[in-house]
Amino acid sequence: CFPRECAGEEDWVDSRTVYVGHREPPPGTEAYIPQRYPDNRIVSAKYTFWNFIPKNLFEQFRRIANFYFLIIFLVQLIIDTPTSPVTSGLPLFFVITVTAIKQGYEDWLRHKADSAMNQCPVHFIQHGKLVRKQSRKLRVGDVVMVKEDETFPCDLIFLSSSRADGTCHVTTASLDGESSHKTHYAVQDTKGFHSEQDIAGLPAPIECDQPQPDLYKPLGSENLLLRGATLKNTEKIFGVAVYTGMETKMALNYQSKSQKRSAVEKSMNAFLVVYLCILVSKALINTALKYAWQSEPFQDEPWYNRKTEAERQRNLFLRAFTDFLAFMVLFNYIIPVSMYVTVEMQKFLGSYFITWDQEMFDEETGEGPLVNTSDLNEELGQVEYVFTDKTGTLTENNMEFRECCVEGHVYVPHAVSVGLLHFQEREELFFRALCLCHTIQVKDDDEVDGPRKSPDSGKRCVYISSSPDEVALVEGIQRYGGCGVDPPGGVLGLPCAWGVTWGQRPSSHCLCARRWIPLDPGGQIYLFCKGADSSIFPRVIEGKVEQIQSRVEHNAVEGLRTLCVAYKRLEPQAYAGICGLLQDAKVALQDREKKLAEAYEQIETDLILLGATAVEDRLQEKAADTIEALQKAGIKVWVLTGDKMETAAATCYACKLFRRTTRLLELTTKRLEEQSLHDVLFELSKTVLRSSATDAPDFGLIIDGAALSLVMKPREDGSSGNYRELFLEVCRNCSAVLCCRMAPLQKAQIVKLIKFSKEHPITLAIGDGANDVSMILEAHVGVIGKEGRQAARNSDYAIPKFKHLKKMLLVHGHFYYIRISELVQYFFYKNVCFIFPQFLYQFFCGFSQQTLYDTAYLTLYNISFTSLPILLYSLMEQHVGVDALRRDPTLYRYHIAKNALLRWRVFVYWTLLGLFNALVFFFGAYFVFETTTVSSSGQVTAWAPGSRACLSFLQLALDTHYWTWINHFVIWGSLLFYIVFSLLWGGVIWPFLSYQRMYYVFIQMLSSGPAWLAIVLLVTVSLLPDVLKKVLCRQLWPSHARCPGLRPEQLVSWNQEKTERQSQCRRQMIWGKSRQGLN
């Protein structure tokens, strides 16, 4: 039976049995049911060759505009409509085709990547020999051999290694974002099997869990090698496949990201609904007026158009419905079908401006910015909250050992002489613990991947570890003469100068750190623990606790990362019991993590404190300047980190998130031990909400993970709203917030809490590791730093350094929003201007559904005549220079905050402007060409679309501030293209047309002097309101973007006063509500 639920939710069985090398038990020896498992193919593509067309069409027609035009096209085919089906079918076909080609190309790239992965060669053992075959042909139970620098083809149980100690080192950057090396251990019973013959004769069944997506809940994290990880610094390993194909943890973590929709897209859909309502209203009005017109005598059947008997007997309701559909078809061009494809092209092409930006290229790493999705470009210009990780994002994640405190004595590497050190017993134990409690391996090859090299210039060796902290500690201790290198074995150990050589027992994992249990020659067993002070101090019963704790707090305030070291002696009987306890917990199939935690709690008690270390993680270049610029731009920056409060607070001061004048408010576990959560929140709200608007201090809030859990936890009465609202209000009135001791899911909770608050602000999350993925996915926009592949896959954008966030938001984001807002409003404007005269024309043709424009102009107006100029405008426009945006961050939100350019007020203005232009052109043409209109020359039919196109181009030129030769070429070239097309369309007899309404009409119109005069006059009158509006706005509300000489403080003073008045009123209202809620 095949397990259908790949996520570990099978109801029929909670484990599986895998036989190594498919050596199943003989029939009848035991109850055995053969199981079927999927092959090793990975499928990330969305379509196949056979389902691409139906599936893609189904997805495209789920979009309301496409579905609407499909219905209109079908109506034109079924009933007699005033326009040809080509007028709707051709634009719809163009949009569907372009989108299908784009999506098909993207899926072809996914197919190509899948094929390359599935066809990778893999070595596996068959009948005692190595056989090579494609990765997709692997099956559960196959024994695989993986060589150094190769990627594991599936999830393997680690059987044996070429290393004598049965270990191997892997990197999991493609899984969890960590680029450091991790140590894995072969199964104890099989680590001695080193040849193909030994492995082939292994009759071993493996009982393991069903597939689960959790990377950290495997059947034994030290024994399971995950697909996507890479073998490092180990010649070869043997492993048996337990999870293959789409059941591997990497495949189960191919989570489909929730579709993020930008505020601009939501506004577009809302505007589209309004225009659909206008369309239906126009069709209903014309249908009603048509039958009112025909109710008069002789109006229904003029002498030149008598009805047949069948037409007279036709059902009135059916005739009215058919006429209603015909009017819907006639006016359907008010819906801009090409707007969606133009917006997609603008986003896709505009994303290259980030990718091509040389100022965002990091020469040190050789990497540039990356855009994973272009759908959120405009959201970069609307960000109100930035949530950032600390380690590796604000800091370099490049550790350097600064000092250690042992038994109350402080040792600094550069301030002591190695030859003068004479260690006491506990000092020697401290340095021994640092030399043993790590996962560092040493290689003599300079080419090997590794974060740091040994400072000993006489030896060409590289330190390889799962954590940069460990490398820094070992390098620091080596300066004291406390560490040595054993090149033949490649293991970092203790030098013989210290008099003894210690063996190492198997390692285990603990909640606070790794520990090693060494055995000295006298038979004494020691348990060493290294971890955070919050994990070590509660377990300590002896040592210089006060002195060491004081030094730890001092180093934390200085922004240093601290670790504590403790130990205890073990009797042989106790050690045997510990080994048995850990082994039972590690092989448990149910509640393994819980049992391991309970075992660690029993083991790690009654420790003796030895000392503490301090490691520095430097700030990234220009991190402080970037945060300062973001705050000036009106963006609130929150730091979410797992570090302790003192260390994180010191980093926040260093990066100018907190200033010396900032008044810090604490909502931490330590304070909650003294006061209840109710009292603390009440006091904090009282502090921030009662501050006057004029002399309000600069507040900063610090909260830890435990306090956040209490805030988010429902109260006894089942409600948590009051606490959350108070917490949010306190946060809103703080210039910066620091959240320390945060778990990954708590980071996502914070982002979600702000994201769905009543203001619905746009949020951005930036991090550099797998623990940041949850908040990156939760935020409106996710940005990833330098580390890791999983986080990069789940992010929307990737930048090399934190400093590049400044230009990405303040420059690129600002331009993106301005440009696409103008594009959307312009599309609705030009369609209203184009199709409203068609509505007015029905009053002059007896509501006979006669078209004002020729079929060719109806078809090409949106997709050819007017689309390219606005597309280039939305890619090139700069209403203010790049240098001005970087120099003055206050311009970031000025006049565009909260989606200001797509609010209803602006939408109504553009719609009314389009209606005014339509009225001017229709009635202007009617009165100017009144005598021509009744003639058969048809000049109005030719002149009307040309005048609309000319007006559209001039309106766009009027709004353009950044002129280049490309703008001139596209705008005036489009106008020239319209003229050339009209000359060819009306000047040549086309054999495929049954009749030509426009033959020779356009040429005759160009020869008319009144036509030229009318075009100039009516275009001038149409542009007059927008020109007057711009002149008045510049005089009454001078914009800094239009007047660069104006000082920023003069620019925003009025807005600041207004904001402060509103904030004061809001504080008073919330203060009253808070008192009622808390009471």
N, C-alpha and C positions, 0 to 999 in steps of 0.2 A: 504493500500500500504506500502510496506517495503522500508525504506530509504537505498538505496544501497551505497551511499557515506557516510562512517562513519566519515570522517574528516571534516564534517561541510561544504561540498561544494554542497549541494543539490540545484538544480535549481527550483524544484517545490514548495518548501516551506522553509522558513528560521526559523521556530519555530515549536514546538510540544506542544500539550496539554495532560497532564497526569492527570488522575482522581485518587485521593487518595482512596485506597481500591477498585478500579475498580467500584466506584459508578458513573456510567455514567448517563447523563441526560436522562429523559424519551424520547421515540421516538416522534418526531414532535415538541418538545419544541424549538429546534434550529437546524440549519444546522450542523449536526455532522456526520463525516465520521470515522468509527473505523479504527485505525491504528494497524499494526502488527509490533512488535519489536522482536529482537532476544532474545533467552533465555540467561541464565547467564553463559553459558559454556565458558571457556577460552581455546583456542587452540593455543599452541605455538609449537607443534610438526610439523615436516616437512612432514612426511609420514604417511600413514595408512597401515593397513594390506593388503589391496587390491592393492594399487598403489606403494608399496615399490619397488618391483622388476622392473617394467617398468620405474618408475621415477628415481630410482637410476642408472639403466643401462644407461638411456638417459644422466644423468649428468656426469657419468664416461666416456662415449664415446665422450663427448664434449672435453675431453683432447686429444690433437693431437696424443700423443704416443699410447694411448689405441685404438683410432680410426684407426691408421695406422696398428697396429698389428691385429685388427679385419679384415681389408681388406686383409692383407697377409694371414690370416687363411682361409678366404673365397676363395681366389685364390688357395690355396693349395687343397681345397676341390673340386674346379671346374675343374681345369686343372691338367695335369700330371706334377708334379714338382719334383725336385731332392730330396727333403726332405719330411718327413712325416708331415701331419698337426699337429701331436702331438707336434712337436718342437716349433711351434708358439702358438698352442692352450693351452698347459699346462701352460706355463709361464703367458699367458694372463689370464687364468682362476684363477691362483694363485693370481695375482695382483688384479683382480676384486673382488675375494672372500674376500681377506683380507680387502680391502677398504670398501666393503659393510658391513662386520661384524663390523668394527669400526664405520661407520656412522649409522648402524642400532642400535648398542648399545647406542650411544649418543642420538638417537631419542627415544629409549625406555626409557631412563632416563627422557626425556622431557615429554613423555606420562605419566610416573609415577608421575611426578610433577603436570601435568595437572589434573590427576585423583584425586590426594590428595586434590588439590584446589577445584575441582568441586564437591567433595563429602563431603566437610566440612558441619557440621550441622548448620542450621540457624533457628532462632526463628522469626516467623512472625505472624501477627494478622489475624485471619480468624473467622468471625462471633463473634467478641468480645472476642475470646479466643486465647491464645498463642498456636501455632502449630509448630512442629519441622519438618523440611525437609531439603533435600540436597540443597547446594548452586546452583547447576546447574538448579534447578526447579524454581528459582525466576523469576518473570516477572515484567515488568515495571508497576508501580502502587501498588505493594505489599508494605504493611507497615511492617517494620522490626524493631525488638528490638535487640540492641547490648549491651553487658555487658562489664564491665571494662576488659582491656587487650585482648579483642577480636578484630579481624580485620574486617573492613567493607567489606561485601560481594559484594557490587556494589556501584555505585555512588548514594548517598542518599541526599535528602533535609532534613535538620535537623528540626524536628518538635518540639520536647520537650526533656527535660533532667530531671534527678532526682535531679539536683541542683536547688535551689530556684531561682537563677538569670537566669536560662535558658541557661547556658553555658556548654561547655564540652572542654576537652583538648585532643589533638591527637598528635601523632608523625608520621611524613611522611618520615621516612628514606628510605623506599622502593620506594618512588616516586621521591623526589627531593634531597635526600642525607642529609637532615637536621635531626639530631637526637634530637634536642631540641623540647620542647612542644609548640604547637600552640593553641590558644584559638578560638573556634567557637561559634556562637550565634544562638539560635533557632529563627525560624520565629516569629516575635512579636505577631502575632495573634494566634499562636498555642502553645506557650511555657507554657500555663497553663493546657494543656491536659496531665495528668500524668498517667491515667489508660488505660487499654486495651479497656474498654467500651467507654471511651471518644474519643479515637483515631478511633475506629471502626465506630462511628457515625459521623465522620467528612466529610461533603459533600463539599470538596474543590477541584476545578480544579487548576492545576499548568501549567502555560505557560512558557516555557523555550526554550533556544537555541537548535538547532540540535547538535549532538555530535561534539566536537572539541578536538584536541589533546593538545591544550595549557592548561597547568596546572593552569595558572594564569589568564585565562579569563573564569571563570565559571559564572554561573548565579548569583553569589554573593558569593565571596570567604568565607565570614563568615557563610553562610548558607549551603554550599555544602560540604559534607563529601565524600572524594574520596576513591575508592576501593584501598586496599593495605595499607591505613593508619590504625593506631591502637588507640583504645580508651584508654585514660589514666586518672587516678585520678577522674573518674566519674563512679558512680555505674551503670547507664544504660542510654540509649537514645532511642528515637523513631525516625525513619526516613522513608521516602517514596522513593522507587526506581524510579529513572528517567532515568538512563543509565545502561544497563546491558550487560554482556558478552563482546563481542569484540567491543562494542560501549563505554565502560568505558574509562576514560582518561588514566588509566594505560595500557589498551590493545592498545589504539591508539598510545601510546608512545613506544610500542614494535617495534621501528623502526629497520628495517634491516640495520645493519651497512654495509657500503660499503666495499667490499672485499679488504683488504690490501694485496698487493703483495710485497714480499721482493725483494731486488736487486738480491739476489742469484737465486730466481725463474725466474726472467727475464733473467738472464744470461743463466740459464739452457735451457730455451726455445730458445734463440738465438743460442746456441751451437747445439741444436737438429735440428734446421733448416739447419745449416751448414752440419751436418752429413746426413740429408735427401738429400741435394744436392749432397753430395759425393756418396751416395748410388745410386741415379738416374744416376749419371755420370758413375759409375762403370758398372751398368747394360747396359747403352747405348753403352759403349766402348766394352764390351764383346759381345753384340748382333751384333754390326758392325763387329768385328773381326771374329765372328763365320761364318758369311756369306762370309766374305773375304776368310776365310780358306776353306770353302766349294765350293768356286767358282773354285778352281783348280780341274783338272780332278781326278776322283777316290777318292777325299777327301770327297765328299758328300755321296757317297754310297760305303763304303768298302765292300769287298767280304763277310765279316761275318755279315753284317748288311744291307741287301738290303731293300729298301722301297717298300711298297705296292703301287698299282696303285692309290688308294685313297689318299695316302700321297703325291704322285707326283702331283696330280691335285689340291691339296689344295692351296688356295690363298696365295701368297707370303707375302702380308701385314699381313694377319691373322697369318701366321706362325711366322713372325718377332715379332708381338705383343705378341704372346704366349711365345716366347723365352725371350722377354724382361721381362715379368712377372715372368718367371721361374728364371731368374737371380736376379730379385728383391727379390724373396723368398730366394734364395741361400745366398745373402749378407745381408739380413735384420737384422742379429744379431749384426750388427754394432750399431744399435739403442738399448740402454740399457733399455729394458722394465721394469726391476726390479729396476731401479734407483729411480723412483718416490716413489714406496712403501718403499724402503730403506730409502729415505730422510724423508718420513712421519714418519716412525718408529724412526728414529734418533731424529727428532724434538720432538715427543711425549715422548720418554723415556728420552731425554735430559732435558726436562722441569722439571723433578722431581729433578734435581740437585739444582734448585732454591727452590723448595718446601721443600726439605729435609735439606736445609742449616740452621743449628742451630744458626749461627751467625746472621742470618736475622730474628730470632724469637724474638719477644718483650715480655719479661716476665711481664711487667707492664700491658699490655692489654691481654696477653695470645693469641696473634695472630701471625701468620707467613705469609710469602709471598704466593701469590696466582697467578697461571698462568691460565688466561682465554682462551688464544689461544697460541698454540705452533708454529704457522706458522711464527712468527716474531722473533724467538730466535736469529737468526744471525744478525738481524737489531740492536740488542743491542750492537754489536761490531762495528757499523758503524755510531753511532750518532754524529752529528756535532753541533746541536743546542738543548738545553734543555730549554723549556718554563715552568716556574713554577709559581703557585699561591703563594701568600704570607701568608694570614691568614689561619691557620690550616695546612699549608704545610711546610713553613719555620718556622712558629711560632707554639706554642702549642695550640692556641685557648682556652687558660685557663686564663681568665681575672682576674686582681687584681686592685682594686681601689687605685689610687695613690694620687690624690688631686682634689680640686675643687676651682674655682676662682669665687667669688660672689661679684659683685659691685667693682671689682678691688682688693679685698682682697683674699689671697690664704689661703686655709685651708687644712692641711695635717692630716689624721686620727690619726697618732701616735704622732703628735707633739702638740696636743691641749688637753685640759681637758674638758670633756663633761659638767661637772658641772659649768664651768666658762663661757659657751657660753650664750650670750644675743643677740638674733637676732633682727635686724631691720626688717622693713616691707618687703622690697624686698628680704632680706636674708631668711626670713621665707617663702616667696612665692617660692623662689628657692627650698628650701628643701621640701616644700609641693608638688611642681611640680614633683620632683624626686620620692616622695613617691606615687604619683598618676599615673604618665605617665609610666606605665609598664604593663606587662601581667603576673606578677608573681603570683603564687598560693602557698599556704603553706600547707604542710601535716605534721602530727605528727608521721608518720610511717617511720622508718629508711629504710624500704624495698622499698619505693616508688622510682621510677626512678627520678633522678634529678641531675643536674650538681654540685650543691653545698649544704652544710649544713649550718644552721645558726650558727654564731660564738657564740651565747648564749648557753653556755654549760648546763644551767639549763633547757633548752627546747629541746626535741628531735624532731626537725622539719627539713623539707627539703624545699628548695626554688626550684620551678619549673617554668621555663620560656622558651619562644621561642628564647631567645638570651642570651648567656653567659655575654654579656655586662650589661644587665639589672640586673642579679644576682650580679655582681661585684658592680654596682652602689648602689643597695639597701643595700648590706652588708656594703659598705663604709658609707652610710648615717646613717645606724643603729649605727655605732660607735659614731656618733654625738648625739645620742639620738633622731634622727629625724624620726624613723620608729618603728612601733609596730606590734605585731602579735595578731590576733584575732582567737585563736584556734577553737572556736565553729563554726565560719563561714568559717574558712579556707581561709580568705582573708587578704591580707596585707594592712594595713590602717594607719591612723594617731593616735598617742597616745592621750589620754585625757589630758595629762600633758600640751599640747599646748593650752588647753582651749576651743577648738571647735571641733565639729565632722562634717566632710564634707560628703555630699552624692555624688554619682557618677552617672552622666548621661550616656546614651549609648555611647560607644566608636565608633570611625570611623578610617579609615586607611588613611594615607596621604603619599605624595611622600617623605617627609623628615623623618617622624617618626609617631608613634601613639600619639594621644593626648586624654586627658580626659577633660570633661567639668564639673568641680565640682560646687556645689552650697553651699554657706555658709549659716549659720542660718539667716543672715540679708537679704537674697534674692539676693545677688550680684553673678553674674555669671562670671566665668573666663574661658578663653581659654588658655590652656598651650600647648606649642609646644616644642618638643625635637628632635634635629636632627643634621646633619653635619653643619659645619660653612658655607659651600657654599650654603646651603639651608636656613639657618636662617638669616645670615647677610643681604642679599638683602631685607628681609621682615621687618627689624628693623628700627624704626624711633627715638628711644630714648633708653638711657642707657649708661653705661660706655663702649662704643663700642671699643675705641682705646686701653684701658687697657686690656680688655678681649681678644681682637684680638691679641694683643702682646703676651699674655700668651698662647693662643692657638697655635700660631706659634712656640713659644719656646718649648712647650710640643711635638709638631709634630716633631721638629728637634731631640728631645730626643727619638723618636720612640714610643710615646704614642698615643693611640687612643682617639680622642677628640670628645665631643658632646657639643652643645650649647643649652641653655634653654631660652625661651622667653614666654611672656604672653600678654594678653590684656583683658580688661573688656568688657562685653557684656550687652547690655540692653535686657530686656525680649522680646521686639519686634524683635530685631536683632537675638536673639537666636531662636525664632520661625521661622524666615525666613531661618536661616541656616539649621534647621532640615528639613524643607520642601524642600530646595534645594538639600540637600544630599539624601533625600529619593527618590526624582524624579530621580536623577542620578543613584542610586543604583538599581532601578527596571527597568531601561531602557534596552530594548533588543538589541537596535542598538547603536553602538559607546558608550558603557558604560564607558570604560576607559577614553575616551576623555571628556565625560561629567563630570566624577568625577574629572579629572584634572582641568577642568575649574571651577568647584565648589570650589576646594581647593584653586585655585588662588584667587578667590573672598573672601574667608574666611580668609586666612592667610596673612593679610596685616596689616600694621600699628602696628607691635608688639613692645613690650618693652623688651629689652635684660636684662636678670637676671644674667646669668653667664655661666660657662663652666665647664665640667668635664674632667678628664684625667684618662684613664685606660691603664694598661700595659698588653701587650700580649708577653710573653717571647719567645725567640728563642728556637727551638727544639735542643735537645742534638746533638752536633757535626754537626750542619747545616753549620757552617762556614768552618769546615775542609772538608766537602763534596764538597762545592762549590769551595774551593781552589784546591782540587784534580781534579775536573772536568776541571777547567781552565788550570791546568798544562797538562792535557791530550789532550788539544787542542779543547775542547768543549766550545762553547760560551753559556753562561747562560743568559737568559732573564727572568725578573720578570714581570708578568702580573697581576695587582691587581686593585681592585676598590677603594682602599684607596686613601687619598689625597697625594699629592706629597711629602710634608715634612715628613709625617709619613713613607711613603714607602722608601724614600731616607735614613732616619735614620736606618731603618731595613737593607737596602742594605749595609750600612757601617758596621753595627754590624755583618752581616754574611759574610763580606769580599768580597762581590760582587764589591763594590766600595772600593778603598783604599784611604789613605790620599793623595797619589800622583796622584790620578786619576783626570784628568781635565774633569769636567762635562760640557756637551753641552745640552742646553735646546731647545726643540721644544714644547712650551706650549702655552696655550691660552693667558696667561699674556704677553708673548713676542710677540705674533701675534697681540695684541692690539697696539703695538708700531711700528711693522714692518709688511709688507706684507709677505705672505707665500713664494712668489717668492724670496724676499730679504733674508729671514731667511735661506731657503734652499741653496741659492747661497753662503751665508756667511759660513754656516756649511760645505758645500762641499769644499769651499776654504780652510777652516781651516784644515780639515782632509786629503784632497787629495794632498795638497802642502807640507805636512810634510815630511821631508827627512826620508829615511829608516833607517838611523843610529841613529838619535836622536829623533825619533818619540815618543811623550808622550803617556801615557796611557789614552785613551779617554773613557768616559762613557756618554751615551745619555739618556736623560729623555724626554719622550713624554707623553702627556695626551690624553684622548679619543677624545676631541674636535679637537685637532690638527690632530690626525690621520684621523678623518672624512674628514678634508679638504684635506689631502694628498691623500686619496682614492677617493675623489669626482672628477668626470670628469671636465675638464676645459671647459671654454665657447666654445672653438673650438671643443669640443667633445673628446679630448684626455686627458688622465691622465698619460701617460707613462713616460713623462719627470720627473714629480714630484716623481713618484714611484721609478724610477731608481735612481734618486739622493738620495732619502731617503734610499733606499737599500744600495747604495754605502757608505753613511755615516755610516749606521749600520754595514756594513762589516768591517769597519776600527775602530770600537769601541770594546773594550774588553768586555763590558757589556752594557746592555740596560735595562732601567726601564720604563715600560708602566703603568701609573697610571690612575685612574678614567676610567677604562675600563669596558664596558658592556660585557656580555658573548659572544655576536656575534662578538664584536670587537676583543676579544681574538682569536677567530677562524680566523678572517680576517688576523691578524698578522701572525699566523702560516701558513695560506695558501699563504700569500705573500712570505714568506721565502721558503716555500716548493716548489713553482713553479718558483722560480727565476732561472736564467740561469745556476747556479751551480747545481741545484736540490739536495740540501743537505738532509741528513736523519735527521728528526726532532723527538723529544720526548717531550711530554707534560705531566705534572704531576700536579694534583690538588686533592682537597678533598671534593668538593661539587658539587651540580647540576649545578651551574653556570660555572663549568669547563668542563662539558660534551662536549660542542661544540668544544673546542680546543682539547680535548682528542680524539674525533672522527676524527678531521681534520689531526692530526699529524700522521706520519708513525707509531709511537709506543705510546700508551697511558698507563700511569701509574697512579694509584689512591692511595691516602693516606688512613687515618683511617676512614674518615667520609662518611656515606651515602652508599646506595645500588644502586641507579640509576647510579651514576658515576662508581661504581664498576662493574656493569653489562656491561657498555659501554667501560670499559677499557680493555686493553690487559693483563696488569699485575697489581697486587695490593701488596703494601708493607706497613708494619706497620708504619715506620718512614722514614723521608727524608734521614737520614744518610745511610739507606740501599741501596739507589740508587748508592752509590759509588761502593760497591762490585758487585751489579747487572750489572753495565756497565763495570767497569774496569777489573773484573775477569770473571764472567759468560759470559758477552757479547763478550769479547775478545776470550775466548775459543770456544764459539758457532760458531763464524765466521771462525776461523782457521779450526775447525774440519769439518764443512760442506763444506767448499771450497775444502779441500783435498778430501773429499768423492766424490764430483761431478767430479773433474778432474780425479780422480783415476778410476771412472767408465768408462769415455770415453777412458782413456788410455788402460785399460785392454781389452775393446771390440775391439779397433783398433788392438791391439797386437794379439787378438784371431782370428779376421775374415779377416784381410788383407792377410794372407797366403792362404785363400780360393780363393781370387782374383788372386794371383800369380799362384796357382795350375791350373787354367783354361788354362794358356799358355802351360801347359805340358800334358793336356788331350784333346786337340783339341776343347776346349770350349764346351765340351759335358755336362756341368752342373753337373759333378761328384763331390760329396762332399768329402772333405778332412777328415772330422770327422764323427764319428759314431753318429747316431740319439740321443742316450742317452746323449752323451757329449754335443751336441748342446742344448739339453733341460735343462740340469742341470748345465751348466757352470755358468750362472748368478744367478740362484735362489738357488743353493746349494753349489757349490764348492767355490765361491769367494765372496759371499755377506756377510756372517757372520763375517769374519775377518775385512773387511772395516767398517762394522757397529760398531763393538766393538772398533775399532780404533777411529772412529768419536765420540764415547762416552767417551773414557778414555784418549785420548792423551792430554799431557801437554808439550808444547815445552819449557815452562818456568814455574817456580814455582809460586804458588799462592801468597806467601809472596813477591816475587820480583815484581809481578804486582801491589800489593797494595802499596809497598814501592816506586815504581817508576811509577807514572801515565803516563809518556811520552811513555811508552811501548804500551799504549792502541792503538795508531794510527800508530805506527812505522811499515812501510812496508805493512800495510793492509788498509790504508785509501782509500776512494773512490773506494771500491770494488776491491782493487789492485790484490788480489789473483785469481780473476775471469776475469781479463782483457784478451783481445785477445792475447796479447804477451805470457801470461802464458798458455793460451789454446793451442796456436800453439806449444809451447815447449812440452807440454804433448802429443799432437798428433804426432809430429815428433819423440818423444821418442818411442811411440808405433809403429810407422812405422819402425824405426830402429830395434827395437827388433823383429818385424815380419820378416824383411828381414834377420836378423842374423839367426833366427831359421829356416826359410824355406830353405834358400840356404845352411846353415850349415848342416841341415839334408839331403839335396839333395846330397851334395858332400860326406858327411861321409857315408851315406847309399846308395850310388849310385848303388852298386851291389845288395843291399837288396831290393831296390825300385822296381826293375823289377821282383823280385821273388814274390811268392804268399804268403809269410809269413805275410805281412801286418803290419810289425813292425812300420812303420811310422805312420799309422793310430792310433795305440795305443800310440806311443811315443809323438806325437805332442800335444794333449791336456794336457798330463801330464806335459810336459816341460813348457807349457804356464802357467798352474796353479802354478807350482813351482816358475816360475819367478815372478808371481803376488804376491805370499806370501813373497818372498825375497825382492821385491821392497817395500812392505808395511813394512817389518821388518827394512829395511834400513831407512825409513822415521820416524820410531817410536823413540821417545825420552823418553817416560815415560813407562817403562816396569813394569808390574805386572804379577802375576801368571795367571791372566785371559787372558792377551795378549798371553803369551806363550801357554796356553792351547788351545786357539781358533786358532791361526796361525798354530801351528804344528799339532794340532788336525784336522784341515781342510785338511792339507796335508795327514795325516794318513787316514782320511775318504776317500779321493780320491783313495788312494792305495787299501784300503779294498773294495771299491765299484768296482774298476776295476778288482780285483781278483774274486769277486763274479759274476760280469757281464760277464766276459770271462771264468770263471772256472766252471760254472754250466750250464747245458742244461736246458733252460727255456721252458716249454711246450707251453706257450702262444705265443711264437715267431715262425714265419714261417721259418725264417733263422736267423743265428747268425754270423755276420761278424767278431765279436771279440772273437770268441771261441778260448781259449787257446793262444791268441796272446799276451796278456799282460804278462803272465807267461813266455812265450818264450823270450820276450823282456828283462825281468829282468835277464834272464840267460845269456844275451849277454854283454860281457865286453865293446865293443865299444859304446854300448848304454849309459852305465853309464859314460864313459869318455866324450861322446858328451854332455850329460846333464850338467856335471860340466863345461866343456869348454865354451859351448854356453851361459849358464846362467852368467858366469863370464864376457864374452865379452859384453853381453846385459846390465849388470849393470855398466859397466865401464864408459860410458858417464855421467850418473847421479852422480857417485862417484867423477869423475873429476870436474864436475860442483860444487858440494858441497865444495870440497877442495879449488877450486879457489875463490869461493864466500867468504869463511871464511878468506882467505888471503887478498883479495883485498877490500872487504866490510865487515869488521867484524861486526857481529850483536850482539847487547847487549843481545838478547835472548840466543845466543850461548856462549857469553863471559860475564857472570854476573859481573866480576870484572871491566869492563870498566865503567868509569864515564859517566852519562847521558849527561853532557855538551859536552864531547868529541864525544859522539855518534851522537848528532843531530846538531853539529856545521855546518857541511857541508850542511845539509838540510836547516838549518835556513838561511845561506847565499844565497842559491839558491832561497828559498822562498822570501827573501827580495828583491832580484834582480827582480824576476818576479812581485812582488807587486809594486815595483817602476815603472816598465814599464806600468803596468796596470793602475796605478794612472795617469800617464801622458796621456795615451790614453783617459781615461774617463774624465779627466779634459778638454781636448780639445773638446770632444763630449758634455760635460755639458755646456760649454760656447756657443756652437752652438745651443743647444736645448733651453737654457734659453733666448738667444738673439732672 
